[in-house]
Amino acid sequence: MRQLLLAIQPAPEATFDNFVPGANVELLARLRDVAGARSKEAVIYLWGDPGSGRTHLLRAAVRAAPDAGYVSAGSVLGAPEVRLLAVDDVERLADDEQVAVFRLINRARDGAGTVLAAGNVPPAQLALRDDLRSRLGWGLAYQVHPLTDADKALWLRAEAERRGLRLADDVVWYVLTHVRRDMPSLNAILEHLDRYSLERQRSVTLPLVRQALQELEG
């Protein structure tokens, strides 16, 4: 069955607290330490598939650090001079941006802070300048593992309970098979079901969920 694409509201600000770690517990702890200046790593590189959460983690680190900035491919040449600089989508860096990131990493290795970079493949597989690819591989490298459906089911139940809702197993798995399974979409459907059930003074049962999704599609 076709998955429903929700017209969702803007996603909330990315933070460490609203990142669902799944198999990324060690990575999350490391980034908390780096953002809080409890760990001095010159280079940390994250890689993962689209939707795995790597951009969320970069933005969360910037939000948590007292002196930090975020740039992506296309805006690197205007990067601020900060203690922690997050550089996203490195696989799309232009030639002059690659030179700039190479120099930023060298400065970080001289004690000028941390470069937290992210891309779609491991460092050795990046189609970048040899020297930059080598620099990105010098530091810590983590794969950002996407959540499994079981992880998402646990999150749905926990987040629903936090909102005062109870989701039966059939509701949870119906949602996971009829709505896009990225976290913003799942969060949006919970918000919609919360409002929908409140307006109709009904519990969140499978018939109500079907009706709510049909109205969204229509």
NORTA-V405476 format. One record per residue. N is the residue number from 1. RES is the residue in one letter. SS is DSSP state (h for helix, s for strand, l for the rest). PSI is psi in degrees with one decimal (NA if undefined). Layout:
# NORTA-V405476
n=N res=RES ss=SS psi=PSI
n=N res=RES ss=SS psi=PSI
This chain:
# NORTA-V405476
n=1 res=M ss=l psi=143.1
n=2 res=R ss=l psi=133.2
n=3 res=Q ss=l psi=140.6
n=4 res=L ss=s psi=128.5
n=5 res=L ss=l psi=111.9
n=6 res=L ss=l psi=144.7
n=7 res=A ss=l psi=88.4
n=8 res=I ss=l psi=158.6
n=9 res=Q ss=l psi=164.4
n=10 res=P ss=l psi=139.0
n=11 res=A ss=l psi=147.9
n=12 res=P ss=l psi=161.8
n=13 res=E ss=l psi=136.5
n=14 res=A ss=l psi=126.8
n=15 res=T ss=l psi=167.0
n=16 res=F ss=l psi=-34.2
n=17 res=D ss=l psi=-31.0
n=18 res=N ss=l psi=16.6
n=19 res=F ss=l psi=125.4
n=20 res=V ss=l psi=112.1
n=21 res=P ss=l psi=-37.4
n=22 res=G ss=l psi=-121.0
n=23 res=A ss=l psi=12.1
n=24 res=N ss=l psi=29.9
n=25 res=V ss=h psi=-46.1
n=26 res=E ss=h psi=-43.9
n=27 res=L ss=h psi=-45.0
n=28 res=L ss=h psi=-43.0
n=29 res=A ss=h psi=-41.0
n=30 res=R ss=h psi=-44.6
n=31 res=L ss=h psi=-34.8
n=32 res=R ss=h psi=-42.5
n=33 res=D ss=h psi=-42.0
n=34 res=V ss=h psi=-45.0
n=35 res=A ss=h psi=-34.2
n=36 res=G ss=l psi=10.8
n=37 res=A ss=l psi=28.1
n=38 res=R ss=l psi=-4.9
n=39 res=S ss=l psi=133.4
n=40 res=K ss=l psi=86.4
n=41 res=E ss=l psi=130.8
n=42 res=A ss=l psi=-39.9
n=43 res=V ss=s psi=129.8
n=44 res=I ss=s psi=131.6
n=45 res=Y ss=s psi=129.3
n=46 res=L ss=s psi=140.9
n=47 res=W ss=s psi=149.7
n=48 res=G ss=l psi=169.3
n=49 res=D ss=l psi=159.2
n=50 res=P ss=l psi=135.6
n=51 res=G ss=l psi=-1.4
n=52 res=S ss=l psi=-20.3
n=53 res=G ss=l psi=10.1
n=54 res=R ss=h psi=-39.3
n=55 res=T ss=h psi=-39.3
n=56 res=H ss=h psi=-46.4
n=57 res=L ss=h psi=-39.7
n=58 res=L ss=h psi=-46.7
n=59 res=R ss=h psi=-34.6
n=60 res=A ss=h psi=-40.8
n=61 res=A ss=h psi=-42.2
n=62 res=V ss=h psi=-40.3
n=63 res=R ss=h psi=-34.4
n=64 res=A ss=h psi=-21.7
n=65 res=A ss=l psi=144.9
n=66 res=P ss=l psi=-22.6
n=67 res=D ss=l psi=85.2
n=68 res=A ss=s psi=161.1
n=69 res=G ss=s psi=156.2
n=70 res=Y ss=s psi=132.0
n=71 res=V ss=s psi=157.7
n=72 res=S ss=s psi=172.7
n=73 res=A ss=l psi=130.4
n=74 res=G ss=l psi=-17.1
n=75 res=S ss=l psi=12.4
n=76 res=V ss=h psi=-35.1
n=77 res=L ss=h psi=-16.9
n=78 res=G ss=h psi=20.8
n=79 res=A ss=l psi=137.2
n=80 res=P ss=l psi=158.2
n=81 res=E ss=l psi=102.0
n=82 res=V ss=l psi=167.8
n=83 res=R ss=l psi=-37.5
n=84 res=L ss=s psi=116.2
n=85 res=L ss=s psi=122.3
n=86 res=A ss=s psi=126.0
n=87 res=V ss=s psi=111.4
n=88 res=D ss=s psi=157.6
n=89 res=D ss=l psi=47.8
n=90 res=V ss=h psi=-21.9
n=91 res=E ss=h psi=-15.4
n=92 res=R ss=h psi=11.6
n=93 res=L ss=l psi=134.0
n=94 res=A ss=l psi=168.1
n=95 res=D ss=h psi=-45.7
n=96 res=D ss=h psi=-29.9
n=97 res=E ss=h psi=-35.5
n=98 res=Q ss=h psi=-41.4
n=99 res=V ss=h psi=-42.7
n=100 res=A ss=h psi=-43.7
n=101 res=V ss=h psi=-37.6
n=102 res=F ss=h psi=-45.5
n=103 res=R ss=h psi=-37.3
n=104 res=L ss=h psi=-39.4
n=105 res=I ss=h psi=-40.4
n=106 res=N ss=h psi=-41.5
n=107 res=R ss=h psi=-41.0
n=108 res=A ss=h psi=-38.8
n=109 res=R ss=h psi=-21.6
n=110 res=D ss=h psi=9.0
n=111 res=G ss=h psi=14.2
n=112 res=A ss=h psi=8.5
n=113 res=G ss=l psi=-152.0
n=114 res=T ss=s psi=135.6
n=115 res=V ss=s psi=118.5
n=116 res=L ss=s psi=107.5
n=117 res=A ss=s psi=158.7
n=118 res=A ss=s psi=145.4
n=119 res=G ss=s psi=-174.9
n=120 res=N ss=l psi=-7.6
n=121 res=V ss=l psi=166.0
n=122 res=P ss=l psi=158.8
n=123 res=P ss=h psi=-44.2
n=124 res=A ss=h psi=-18.9
n=125 res=Q ss=h psi=-0.1
n=126 res=L ss=l psi=135.6
n=127 res=A ss=l psi=67.6
n=128 res=L ss=l psi=175.8
n=129 res=R ss=l psi=143.9
n=130 res=D ss=h psi=-41.6
n=131 res=D ss=h psi=-37.9
n=132 res=L ss=h psi=-42.7
n=133 res=R ss=h psi=-40.4
n=134 res=S ss=h psi=-43.1
n=135 res=R ss=h psi=-42.6
n=136 res=L ss=h psi=-27.0
n=137 res=G ss=h psi=-6.6
n=138 res=W ss=h psi=-38.2
n=139 res=G ss=l psi=-157.4
n=140 res=L ss=s psi=139.4
n=141 res=A ss=s psi=129.2
n=142 res=Y ss=s psi=136.1
n=143 res=Q ss=s psi=132.3
n=144 res=V ss=l psi=109.1
n=145 res=H ss=l psi=128.8
n=146 res=P ss=l psi=154.7
n=147 res=L ss=l psi=143.3
n=148 res=T ss=l psi=165.3
n=149 res=D ss=h psi=-33.4
n=150 res=A ss=h psi=-40.4
n=151 res=D ss=h psi=-44.8
n=152 res=K ss=h psi=-35.5
n=153 res=A ss=h psi=-43.0
n=154 res=L ss=h psi=-41.4
n=155 res=W ss=h psi=-43.1
n=156 res=L ss=h psi=-44.9
n=157 res=R ss=h psi=-45.3
n=158 res=A ss=h psi=-43.8
n=159 res=E ss=h psi=-36.1
n=160 res=A ss=h psi=-43.6
n=161 res=E ss=h psi=-38.3
n=162 res=R ss=h psi=-31.6
n=163 res=R ss=l psi=-1.6
n=164 res=G ss=l psi=17.2
n=165 res=L ss=l psi=152.6
n=166 res=R ss=l psi=121.8
n=167 res=L ss=l psi=119.4
n=168 res=A ss=l psi=163.0
n=169 res=D ss=h psi=-39.3
n=170 res=D ss=h psi=-31.7
n=171 res=V ss=h psi=-45.6
n=172 res=V ss=h psi=-49.5
n=173 res=W ss=h psi=-26.5
n=174 res=Y ss=h psi=-44.7
n=175 res=V ss=h psi=-44.6
n=176 res=L ss=h psi=-19.4
n=177 res=T ss=h psi=-5.9
n=178 res=H ss=h psi=-5.0
n=179 res=V ss=s psi=148.5
n=180 res=R ss=l psi=137.9
n=181 res=R ss=l psi=11.8
n=182 res=D ss=l psi=156.2
n=183 res=M ss=h psi=-40.1
n=184 res=P ss=h psi=-39.8
n=185 res=S ss=h psi=-40.7
n=186 res=L ss=h psi=-39.2
n=187 res=N ss=h psi=-39.6
n=188 res=A ss=h psi=-40.0
n=189 res=I ss=h psi=-34.5
n=190 res=L ss=h psi=-42.3
n=191 res=E ss=h psi=-43.1
n=192 res=H ss=h psi=-44.1
n=193 res=L ss=h psi=-35.6
n=194 res=D ss=h psi=-50.3
n=195 res=R ss=h psi=-43.0
n=196 res=Y ss=h psi=-44.9
n=197 res=S ss=h psi=-35.6
n=198 res=L ss=h psi=-44.2
n=199 res=E ss=h psi=-32.7
n=200 res=R ss=h psi=-1.0
n=201 res=Q ss=l psi=45.0
n=202 res=R ss=l psi=151.8
n=203 res=S ss=l psi=159.4
n=204 res=V ss=l psi=87.4
n=205 res=T ss=l psi=171.5
n=206 res=L ss=h psi=-43.0
n=207 res=P ss=h psi=-39.3
n=208 res=L ss=h psi=-40.2
n=209 res=V ss=h psi=-43.5
n=210 res=R ss=h psi=-44.2
n=211 res=Q ss=h psi=-42.6
n=212 res=A ss=h psi=-42.6
n=213 res=L ss=h psi=-36.8
n=214 res=Q ss=h psi=-37.8
n=215 res=E ss=h psi=-36.1
n=216 res=L ss=h psi=-40.5
n=217 res=E ss=h psi=-35.4
n=218 res=G ss=l psi=NA
